[in-house]
Amino acid sequence: MLGKLPKLHFHRFDGENPKLWISRCEDYFEMYSVDSSYWVRLALNQLDGPAARWSQSVAKRLKQSSWSEFSSLLLERFGRDQQESLIRQLYHIRQTSTVADYVERFSELVDQLIAYEHSTDPMYYTIRFMDGLRDNICHRIVQIIPIKCNN
C-alpha cells in the first residue's frame, strides 16, 4: 500500500512527442489504478490542437477502441511525422557553440529517436555525432578514438 498519492497533472497532447505522452498516460492510469475501460475516453479529453481535430475525424472508431488500438492509431498519425522530423534534425545538427551544448542537443535527439527505433546500431549515432562536430574538435577526437571525420 502506497498510501495517498499526491494529485498529478494529467498531461495534454497537441500532436508533439506522442511516445512520451502515451507513456505518461499509462503511468498516470496505473498509478491511480484507473480501470482500463476508461483509458481511451480519459485520454480523448486531453487532446488539443491538431490532436483534437484528428480525434474528431476518427471519433466513432476511437470510442470503440482499446488502449492498444488507440495508441497505435495515435502513433500512426503523429508518430511518423515526429520520427521523420527527428531523423532530419539528426542529419542536420551541427556544433554551433560549446561541445557541452552540442552533446546536450544531440543526446536529446537520440533519446527521442530511441523511443521509435529500438534496434539502431550505436555506431550510427557515433558517426552522426562526429559528423556534426566542428572540424578542429573532430580531428582532435580522432587522435584519441580511431573514427574518421567526415568534415
N, C-alpha and C positions, 0 to 999 in steps of 0.2 A: 504494500500500500504506500503510495507516494504522498498521501495527504492532499490538501487542497492545492491545486496548481494555480499559479498566477495567470491572470487573464492575458492572453496573447492576441495580438492583432492578426486577423485573417487577411493575408496579402491579396491585393487586387492584381488583375492581369490585363495588360493592354496589348499583348502580342509580342512583347520583348522577353527573351530568355525563358521559353516555355518549359525546358527541362527543370530549371531551378524552381519555377512556380509549382509545377506538378509535385516535385519533391517536398516543397514546403507545405503544400496542401495535405499530402499524405502524412507528414509528420504531425501536422495540426490535428487531423482526424484521428490518428492513432493516439496521440497524447490525451485528447479529450474523449476517447472511446466513442466516437460518433459512429452510429450504425452505418454500414457501407451502403445501405439503400438510400441514404440521404446525400452521399458524397457529391454526385453529379449536380443535383439541384442546388446544393450549397455553393458549389464552385461556379455554376452559371450566374449566380447573383454577385459574383466578384469580378465579372468581366467588364472592361471599359474599352472605349475607342474601337479600333479595328476588331478586337476580340469580341466585343459585344455585337457589332454588326455581323460578324461571321456567325455568331450563335443564333441570330435571328434567321439566317438563311438555312440553317440546319436544325432549327428548334425541335421539330417533331421527331427527328431521328435521335437527337440528344436526350430528350426526355425519357426515351425507352432504353438508353444505353447503360451499360455497366461502366464502372470507373475505368476499367481497362480499355473499353471501346472509346470512351470519351477522351482518354489520354492519347490514344492512337490517332483519333481524328484531329485533336488539337495539335499534336506534333506533326501530323501530315500537313496541316495548314500553315503553322507558324514555325515549326522546327526546321524545315528545309530552307526557308528564307534565312533564318538565323545562322544555320550551319554554313550556307554559301557565303554569307557576309563575313563570318569569322575566318573562313578559308581565304577570302580575298584580303582581309586585313593582315593575315599571317604572311601572305606573299608580298605585301607592300610595307610592312613595318620596318622602320629604319631607326637607327640610333640618331637622335637629334640633339640630345643633351648628355647627361651623365650615363655611365654604364648602369648604375643602380636604377635609374629611371627606365632605361630600356629593358632591363631584366624584369622590372615590375610590370610594364606593359605587355611584354612577351609572355610572361607567366600567366597573366590574366587571360590572354587569348587561348593559351594551351589548356588551362583549366577548363575553360568553357568548351573547347573542342573535344576534350577527352570525354565529356558527357555524351557526345554524339558518336565518337569513334573510339571504341574500347580497344581496338587491336592495331593502332598505328605504331609502327616501329619507332622507338625513341630516337634512332639515328636521324629520322626525317626531321624531327623537331630540332635536333642539334645542328643539322645543316642549315635549316631555315634561320636559326638563331645566329649562326656565324655569318650568313649572307646579309643580315641586317646591321651588323656592326660596322662602325667606321673602319676604313682601310687600316689605319695605323693601329687600332686596337686589335683587329682581326689578325694582323701579321704578328703582333706580339704574342697572342694566344697560340698561334701556330708554332711558335718556337717552343712552347710547353707541351701542347697537345697536337699530335700529327694529323690535323684536319686541314684540308685545302680551303683557302679563302676564295670566294667567287668574285670578289670585288676587283 
